[in-house]
Amino acid sequence: MGYAFREEGALLTRYNTRMAQAWEAGRDPAATHQALHAPEFRRALAGCFLSGVLFSFLGAILPLWRHHLTEDFLVVGNYFLSLNLGILAGVGLAERLARTKSITVLLVLAASVASAAFLWLALVPQAAGPWWRMAGVFVLGCGNGLLNTGVFHAVSPAYRHDPAATVVLAGTFFGLGSMVTALLVAGTFYVYTVPSILIFLALIPGYFVVVYARAASPQSAGARHPSIRQVLKDFRSPAAVLLTLLLFFQFGNEWSIAGWLALFLIQRLGISPETSLVLLAVYWLALLVGRISALLVLTRVSHTRLLMGSVLAAILGCAMLLSTDNRFGAVAGILLVGGGFAPIYPLVVEKIGGRFPYYHPGLFNGLFSCALTGGLLAPWSLGWFATRWGVKVVMMLPLAGTLMVLLLLLLLWAETKLIGTESERVRAPDAG
């Protein structure tokens, strides 16, 4: 036990040293300015915007596919499963391509696949079986997996110089893409046909194909990942298990609401599809503004207090959405949920960086792969639960998941205190 704590203390010491060195390097104004204004980084931010469009597509398109009328929740859940499987397939393909191909090849291929998926979905007739749409959603997920891998590799140079600015900018563009998708579908809901809207969506990644192809770069996408042995070694640590479970539930909470909120508002409160999509955009806006605001106050507020306050706000928001019967209560609940969820992920990623510094928050591996895969399965599981217990379970599951996040935060806080106490006890005899 003492040896394990000494190893943990040594790891944290080495990490603090490296972070101090990286901070000093990152303070070079010229290097930071060059990294954040490089053409490659601007294209990566555009990719973050496109990733937001692709990730948020299902949550916005479900009312357009009239699933608020059929109440076939099992089919809706299978859409999310298809998207998840497609993302996994795309990431696997991207990691193989990244060994020999440039980042530009990955981005062009990703945008091409996404555009083809939208066109496929536009050609599927309304009367066709759901499997045809599931196939299109799977292909869309493949494009998303390819895109995310290319984008994460592209932002790595800027991330090394200024992690905070990189995360803020990437998250901002991702949130804008998600919000634009909801607003776009809402604004065209009663104006254009379903195929027309999908063709218009296909033009977005199609435009990026041209942009990325014209800005060809020989930069390789190769990256080093932690070995399987290192990943397995990490999972022997209670901190790794707690952090992975925390991200597992938090991803599940955010994407359950993002995917099902529109259907929930239509069926639970009788809100029109157009208005429900506008409120979905409000949820994305709350997440976006909340994360930017959280980063602005991190140096002035205790991180532990901020985390606890965020979780409690999210719990209150879920409870309000579950119990409200009017639009005002829905808006208040959405703002609380979005604002409450917003700081949790950045603060947890910061903690993972402190305990496991070799993990890049953007790379789909190790702790993040387990957490993100599980989190994306949550909207699928809601299809099964909603079929049995009704659409109200859409808010009950995130409420339970947020309570689990609160419990895991308390356990993680206790584990950190325990390690700190034991480390002091181990160092005390050496100091004497």
Sequence and secondary structure as in RCSB ss.txt:
>XXXX:A:sequence
MGYAFREEGALLTRYNTRMAQAWEAGRDPAATHQALHAPEFRRALAGCFLSGVLFSFLGAILPLWRHHLTEDFLV
VGNYFLSLNLGILAGVGLAERLARTKSITVLLVLAASVASAAFLWLALVPQAAGPWWRMAGVFVLGCGNGLLNTG
VFHAVSPAYRHDPAATVVLAGTFFGLGSMVTALLVAGTFYVYTVPSILIFLALIPGYFVVVYARAASPQSAGARH
PSIRQVLKDFRSPAAVLLTLLLFFQFGNEWSIAGWLALFLIQRLGISPETSLVLLAVYWLALLVGRISALLVLTR
VSHTRLLMGSVLAAILGCAMLLSTDNRFGAVAGILLVGGGFAPIYPLVVEKIGGRFPYYHPGLFNGLFSCALTGG
LLAPWSLGWFATRWGVKVVMMLPLAGTLMVLLLLLLLWAETKLIGTESERVRAPDAG
>XXXX:A:secstr
 HHHHHHHHHHHHHHHHHHHHHHHHHT HHHHHHHHT HHHHHHHHHHHHHHHHHTHHHHHTTTTTHHHH  HHH
HHHHHHHHHHHHHHHHHHHHHHTTTSBHHHHHHHHHHHHHHHHHHHHHS TTS HHHHHHHHHHHHHHHHHHHHH
HHHHHHHHHHH HHHHHHHHHHHHHHHHHHHHHHHHHTTTTS HHHHHHHHHHHHHHHHHHHHHT    B     
  HHHHHHHTTSHHHHHHHHHHHHHHHHHHHHHHHHHHHHHHHH   HHHHHHHHHHHHHHHHHHHHHHHHHTTT
S HHHHHHHHHHHHHHHHHHHHH  SHHHHHHHHHHHHHHHTTHHHHHHHHHHHH TT  TTSSSHHHHHHHHHH
HHHHHHHHHHHHHH TTHHHHHHHHHHHHHHHHHHHHHHHHHHHHHHHHHHHHHHH 
